[in-house]
């Protein structure tokens, strides 16, 4: 039972959609799918990280006259610095030839980083909303909504990464709205739940369609390189291997 649970969690955090009821894949196909997923994430990452840095600066400006200004500045420096560093690393990675296989460990690191970044933004409504002015509260609300949408976009093909990023934000918003005690905030909570449900449903639909498309592509490539009778590599595969050698 414990081994099965460990195996399930390993597949789950490796982005394997079979953990969510999606199509099952062998390790070779899963590694190729992860490579395609990682390539898309890296394509979005520079813009997303710049948005993180800009949003952190906007938050500091909105909270400049708040009692929490010093904490906001320290938080913004940490988040913006990490975002810029990750953005530079992603830009450097995109200049390298796209890999045909990505390990589950690399996907685990991606999910971990998504969780850390989501947790950093989940702190915002809990730490800053109560003491902010009305304008500051509006800015915080817009920033959190924008980060939810941005996270869903960046991890549109990797549901577990999207969940890792958005879950801390949802938790932070829930704590913030629960402490407010105003009936109007209850309506905001309902809107956040609906908004998040739609976003995550879109992520799952998109990721399943993406995975099925990559699997069809892999199957087509495999068919071209296989003898239909013996299922052994054909002349095309032999010539391809010879050229590579």
C-alpha positions in Angstrom: 0.0 0.0 0.0 2.8 2.4 0.9 4.7 1.5 -2.3 1.6 2.2 -4.3 1.1 5.6 -2.6 4.7 6.5 -3.2 4.5 5.6 -6.8 1.3 7.6 -7.2 2.8 10.7 -5.6 5.9 10.4 -7.7 3.8 10.3 -10.9 1.6 13.1 -9.6 4.4 15.5 -8.9 6.1 14.5 -12.2 3.1 16.0 -14.1 1.8 12.5 -15.2 -1.9 13.0 -16.1 -2.6 9.4 -15.4 -2.7 10.5 -11.7 -5.7 12.6 -12.7 -7.4 9.9 -14.8 -5.6 10.9 -18.1 -4.0 8.5 -20.6 -1.3 6.2 -19.2 2.2 6.5 -20.7 5.5 4.6 -20.5 8.6 6.4 -19.2 10.0 7.2 -22.6 6.7 8.8 -23.8 6.3 10.6 -20.4 9.8 12.0 -20.6 9.1 13.4 -24.1 5.8 14.9 -22.9 7.6 16.5 -20.0 10.1 18.0 -22.4 7.3 19.6 -24.4 5.6 20.9 -21.2 8.9 22.3 -19.9 9.6 24.0 -23.2 6.2 25.8 -23.1 6.8 26.8 -19.4 10.2 28.2 -20.3 8.6 30.1 -23.2 6.3 31.9 -20.8 8.6 32.1 -17.9 10.5 35.3 -18.9 7.3 37.3 -19.3 5.8 35.8 -16.1 8.9 36.6 -14.1 9.0 40.2 -15.4 5.3 40.5 -14.4 6.2 39.2 -10.9 8.9 41.9 -10.5 6.6 44.6 -11.8 3.7 43.5 -9.6 6.0 43.5 -6.6 7.0 47.1 -7.4 3.3 48.1 -7.8 2.5 46.6 -4.4 5.2 48.6 -2.7 3.9 51.8 -4.3 0.3 51.0 -3.2 1.5 50.3 0.4 4.0 53.2 0.7 1.9 54.9 3.3 0.9 51.7 5.1 2.3 50.7 8.5 3.5 47.6 6.7 5.7 49.5 4.3 9.0 48.1 5.5 7.8 44.5 5.4 6.3 45.2 1.9 9.7 46.5 0.6 11.6 43.6 2.0 9.0 41.1 0.5 9.1 42.9 -2.9 12.9 42.9 -3.0 13.0 39.1 -2.3 10.3 38.3 -4.8 11.5 40.6 -7.5 15.1 39.4 -7.1 14.1 35.7 -7.2 11.9 36.4 -10.3 14.6 38.2 -12.2 17.1 35.4 -11.4 14.7 32.7 -12.5 13.9 34.7 -15.6 17.5 34.9 -16.6 18.1 31.2 -16.0 15.0 30.4 -18.1 16.3 32.7 -20.9 19.6 30.9 -20.8 17.9 27.5 -20.9 15.9 28.5 -24.0 19.1 29.2 -25.9 20.2 25.5 -25.4 18.9 22.9 -27.9 15.5 21.6 -26.7 15.8 18.3 -25.0 13.9 15.2 -26.2 13.6 13.8 -22.7 13.1 15.5 -19.3 13.3 13.5 -16.1 10.7 13.4 -13.4 13.2 15.0 -11.0 13.3 18.1 -13.2 9.5 18.3 -13.1 9.6 17.9 -9.3 11.8 21.0 -9.1 9.4 22.9 -11.3 6.4 22.0 -9.1 8.5 22.9 -6.0 9.4 26.3 -7.5 5.7 26.9 -8.4 4.7 26.2 -4.9 7.3 28.6 -3.4 6.3 31.4 -5.7 2.6 30.8 -5.1 3.3 30.8 -1.3 5.1 34.1 -1.6 2.1 35.7 -3.2 -0.3 33.9 -0.8 1.3 35.9 2.0 0.2 39.2 0.4 -3.5 39.2 1.3 -2.8 37.8 4.7 0.0 40.2 5.7 -1.0 43.5 3.9 -4.8 43.6 3.2 -6.0 44.6 6.7 -3.8 47.7 7.2 -4.0 48.9 3.6 -6.1 51.8 2.4 -9.1 51.3 0.2 -7.0 51.9 -2.9 -4.3 49.5 -1.5 -6.9 46.8 -0.9 -8.1 47.2 -4.5 -4.5 46.9 -5.8 -4.0 43.8 -3.7 -7.2 42.2 -5.0 -6.2 43.0 -8.6 -2.7 41.6 -8.1 -3.9 38.4 -6.6 -6.4 37.9 -9.4 -3.8 38.6 -12.0 -1.3 36.2 -10.4 -4.0 33.5 -10.4 -4.6 34.0 -14.1 -0.9 34.3 -14.9 -0.2 31.0 -13.0 -2.9 29.2 -14.9 -1.5 30.5 -18.2 2.1 29.6 -17.4 1.3 26.1 -16.2 -1.6 25.4 -18.6 -0.2 22.0 -19.6 0.9 20.9 -16.1 -2.1 20.7 -13.7 -0.1 19.8 -10.6 2.2 22.8 -11.1 -0.9 25.0 -11.6 -2.4 23.7 -8.4 0.9 24.1 -6.5 1.0 27.8 -7.6 -2.7 28.7 -7.1 -3.4 26.8 -3.9 -1.4 29.1 -1.5 -3.0 32.1 -3.2 -6.5 30.7 -2.6 -5.6 29.9 1.0 -4.2 33.4 1.6 -7.3 35.0 0.1 -9.6 32.7 2.2 -7.8 33.6 5.4 -7.9 37.3 4.5 -11.6 37.3 3.6 -12.5 35.2 6.7 -10.8 37.6 9.0 -12.6 40.6 7.5 -16.1 39.7 8.9 -17.9 41.8 6.3 -20.8 40.2 4.3 -19.5 41.8 1.1 -16.3 39.8 1.4 -18.4 36.6 1.4 -19.5 37.5 -2.1 -15.9 38.1 -3.0 -15.0 34.7 -1.7 -17.7 33.1 -3.9 -16.4 34.9 -6.9 -12.8 33.8 -6.1 -14.0 30.1 -5.9 -15.9 30.4 -9.2 -13.0 32.1 -10.8 -10.5 29.5 -9.6 -12.7 26.6 -10.6 -13.0 27.9 -14.1 -9.2 28.5 -14.3 -8.3 25.0 -13.1 -10.9 23.3 -15.3 -9.4 25.1 -18.3 -5.9 23.9 -17.2 -7.1 20.3 -17.0 -8.9 20.4 -20.4 -5.9 22.1 -22.1 -3.4 19.7 -20.5 -5.4 16.6 -21.5 -5.7 17.8 -25.1 -2.0 18.7 -25.2 -1.0 15.3 -23.9 -3.2 13.4 -26.3 -1.8 15.4 -29.2 1.8 14.7 -28.2 1.0 11.0 -27.8 -0.6 10.9 -31.3 2.5 12.6 -32.7 4.8 10.1 -30.9 2.8 7.2 -32.2 2.9 8.6 -35.8 6.7 9.0 -35.5 7.1 5.5 -34.1 4.9 4.0 -36.9 7.1 5.7 -39.6 10.2 4.0 -38.1 8.7 0.5 -37.6 8.1 -2.4 -39.9 4.4 -3.1 -39.7 4.8 -6.9 -39.8 7.8 -7.4 -37.4 7.5 -4.1 -35.4 11.3 -3.9 -35.7 13.1 -0.7 -36.9 12.8 -0.3 -40.7 15.2 1.1 -43.3 14.2 4.7 -42.4 15.1 4.2 -38.8 18.4 2.5 -39.8 19.4 5.4 -42.0 18.4 7.9 -39.4 20.5 6.1 -36.8 23.4 5.9 -39.2 23.2 9.6 -40.0 23.2 10.4 -36.3 26.2 8.2 -35.7 
